[in-house]
């Protein structure tokens, strides 16, 4: 099982993170972080310098027994019982316990239950931002599904079809191609004319008119890994400002991808895009991009306040956009694999 070796490597890197952060252990409950480390999104995880425990309900222990019982599986799997996690932590004499981003109420409750000092950290999130060969294989398959879905969009988005009918046809195609969920799990984005100025607009019952710009934002999911891409389609003849900006935004996206290099600050990439858009007399309302993996939006964050540095084997989007309220929106987005010697646009 390829995932067994992958889990082993992830555990080793997590323990390196413990040492670098001077932590005795790391406690995880976020389903995506649990999935990353254990191969399934069930249960709670404690990783120490020399041990790793996964607590799951008895149901999941039986459902996933093939994985959990593998001789090289890196976790001791236990049936979850009330107070089992906190009791184990206290018995283990953990002094410095790393915790992920959790609610304030959960943090306060945990701090009362365990004797350890709680230290928020993002060890696993940072590990997830750099993709392994195994992960890249899944991401490429997810991107292939997205590209086919976008081909369907180009075929079906036309004058007279309603936005919701277009979405139904496109999402059906994506699922038939093998996507484990609809795009982004909650569904794809499709908006025409003035609705396109809403960055996260969902499809409406209205019919698409001739002379419209239509923003289509979709993706697929394969073995837990997502893809994300956006195109702005034209319906009928388009002239004036819309036609000029359509070309400007797509060119800006491709120019930005050309400037990507390992070691560059993510915030600098965002500043380049924002400067270009502002220079044309428009405003930029969102980040230039985001990491893609087990979640559609994860690290790195390519925005103005990001402290992320673009690294080898990171996978993320580049998505400049211009939005004019009550008139139209324009966005082009691709998922990019960055490597030291080259970059690869997975969704083109």
N, C-alpha and C positions, 0 to 999 in steps of 0.2 A: 504494500500500500504506500503510494507516494506520500500521502499525507502524514504517515507516521514519521518518516525522516524529516519532513517539513516541521512538524511539531517539535521534534528534538532540537532542530536548529533554532527555532523560536525561543525555546526554553533557555538555551545557552545564552542567547543574546539578552533575554530578560534578566538572567542572573548577572550578566555583565553590567546591566543597567542598575541593579541593586548595589553592586560594588561602587559604581561611579557616583551614586547618590547617597552612599553610606547608609543604606537601609538593610534591615534584617529580613524583611519580608514584604511582599506586595499582595494586597487583597483586591480581587476583582469580582464585579457582579454585572457590569455592562455586557449585555448579550453579545455585542460585536467583538469586544475584547476577549470574552470567554471563548467565542467561536474561533478567534485568531489563534489562541493558545492551545485549545483542546480539540478542535475539529468539529465541535457541536456548540450550539448557542444556549445550552442548558446548564444551570447550576451556578455555584460560586467557587472561586479559585483562590488558593493561597500558594504563592511561590516563595520559598526561602532559599538561602544560599545552597542548600544541599537536599532539598525535598520539595515535592509539589503534590498538592492534594486537590481533588475535585469532588465537591459534594453535589449530588444530584438526587432527585426523587427516584424511588425504586423503579417507577415506570420507565424512566429514561435509561436507567442502568440496564434494564432488560432490552429496551428498544435498540440501544446503541452498543450492545454487548460485543459485537464483532470488532468494533474499534477499541472499546475500553479494555477488552481482554487480550489484545495483542501483546505479545511478550515484550515488544520494544516500546510500548506506549509509555510516555514519560510521566504520567500521573498515577498516583494512588487514588482509586475511585471509591468513594464512600457514599452510603445512603444518607441523605440529609435528614437530620433530626433537629428538633428545637434546641437551640443554644449550642449546637455541635461546633459551629465555626468559632464563636467567641471562646468557648471552652478550650478548643485546640490551641488558639492563639495564646491564651493565658498560660496554658500548660507548657507551651514551647518557649516561654520566657522571652518573647519578642519585645524588644525595647523601642525600636524605630520601625513603624509600620507604614508603608506607602499605600495611599488610597488614590483611586482615580477621581475624576470629576463627579461628585455626588451632591445631592441636595443638602442644604444646610441642616435640615431636620434629621436626615440620615447620619450626617457627620456627628451631630451632637449626641444622638442615640448611641452610635458606635463608641464614641469617646467615653461614655459612661459605662460601657460594657466591658471594654478591654483595658488592660493595664499599660498598654504601649502608647507611646507618643504618635499621634497621627500626622502624617506628612503628605499633603496632596502632591501628586506627581503625574507626569504624562509619559512614562516609560513606554508603555505598549503603544500609545498613539504615535509616538515618534518612530517606533519600530515599524508600525504599519505603513508609514509614509514612504518607506523604501521597499520596493517590491522584489520578491525572489523570482527566479525563472519559473517556478511553479505558478506563482500568482500571475505573472505576465502572460502565461499560456491561457489562463482563464479569462483575463482581461481582453486579450485579443479575440477570443471567441465571443465575448459579450459585445465587443465593438463590431464584429462582423454581423451580429444580429441587428444592431442599431443601424448599420448602413443599409441593410436590406429593408428595415422598417422605413427609413427615409426614402428609399426608392419607391416604396408604396405611397408615401406622402406625395411625392412628385407626380405619381400617376393619378391620384384620386382628388387632390385638392384643386378645385375648379369652381367656376361661377355656378351658383345655384345649390351646391351641396351645403348642408348645415355643418357647423363646426363639430357638433357632437357625433354626427354620422361619419365624418371624416376620421375622427378619433377612434370610433368603434372599429372601422375597417383597418386602420393602421395598427391598433393594439392587437387585433385578432391576428394579423400577419406576424407580429412580433412573438406572440405566444405560440403560434404554429411553428415558428422557427426554433423554438426550444427555450425561450426565456422563462425562467422559473416564476416570474411575477410580471405584472404590467410594468411599464417604465416607471422607475423611481418608487415602485411598490404602490404608491397612491395614484398613479396614472400620469400620462404624458401631458404636456402643455401645448395648446394650440389656440392662437388668438389672431383674429383678422381686424384690419382697419384700426379704429381707435382703441380697441381692446388690447392690441399688441403693445401699447404703451405701458400696460401693467406687466411688470417683469415676470410675475408668477401667475398670469391669467390662465384660468381653466376654460375649456371649451364651453360655448353657449349654444342655445338652440338656434340662434340667428344664422341665416344663410350667408355664404361668402359672396361678395359682390365683385363685379368686374372692376379693374383698376385698383384692387386691394393688395396690400402687403400682408402676408400671413406668416407669423412666427411659429415654427414647429420645433419643439424641444422634446427629445425622446431618448431612450436608451434601452438596453436589455440587461438581463442578469443571468449569469452562467456560473454554476457551482458557487453561488454566494457573491460573485464579483460583478460589479456594475460597469456600464458604459454610459456616456453622456455626450450628446451632440445636438446642435441647433442649426437650422437653416432658416432663412427668410425667403419665402417663395413669393413670386409675383403672379397675380391672376389678371389676365387681360393686359392692356397696354398701360404702361406706367411712365410718367414723365416728370419733369421738374425736379423739385427737391428730393422726392423719394428715390428717384432713379439715381441721382448723384450720390446720395448717402448710402444707398445699397452697395454700390461699388466701393465707396470709401471704407465702410465698416468691414467688408470681406477682405479688402486689401490690408487693412490695419491688422486684422487677425493673423493673416499669413506673414506679414512683416514682423509681428511680435513673436511668432513661433520661430522665425529665423534668428531672432536675437537671444533665444534661450541658450544658456550655457550652465554647466555644472559650476557651482560656486557663487553664482549671482544671487543677490538678495531678492526675494520674492517681491518685496515692497518697491524695488527699483523697476521691476517689470511693470507693476501697476502704475507707477508714476509716469512711465513712458507712454502708456496707453491714455491715461487721463490727460496728459499734456497735449497729445494729438487731438483728442476730442474737444478739449477746452479751446484749443487753437482754432478750431472750426466754428467756434461760437456756441457750442453745445455743452451739456453737462453729462458726467458719467455717474450713474446712480448705484453701481454695485461693484464688487470685487472683480478683478480681471480673470480670476480662475480659482480652482479648488482641486484638492486631491480627489482621486476616484479609486475605490477599492471595495472593501466589504460594505462601505457606505457610499452613497452618491456624493456626499460632501464630507471630506475628511482632510487631514493635513497632506500637503502644505496648503496654507491659505495665501493666495496671491492677491493681497490687498494692501491698503495704505498703512495699516497698523501691524502688519505681519512681521514677526521676527524670524520667519523660516528662511533657510538658505536652500536653494535648489540643488538637489544632489543626484548622484548617479542612481539610475533605476527608479526614479520617482515617476509616477504617472499622475497627470493632472490635466485640467482643462484650461484653455485660453478662450475667453468669450467677451470680447468688447461689444458694446451695444449703445445705440442712441434711441431715445424715447421722447416722442413729442405728444403730450397729452391731447386726447380727443382726435388725433390724426392717425398716428401709426407708431409702431416700434420696429427696430431692426437689430437683429443679433445674429452673429455667426459664432459657432462654438465647435471645438474639436477636442478629443482626448489625445494627449501627447505622452509618449514614452521618452524620457530624457536619459541619454547615456553619455559617457565621457566623449566618445568618438563620433557619436551621431545622435540624431533625434528622429523619432518615428511618429508620424501622425496616424494613430490607430483607426480613426474614423473617416479617413479619406482613401 
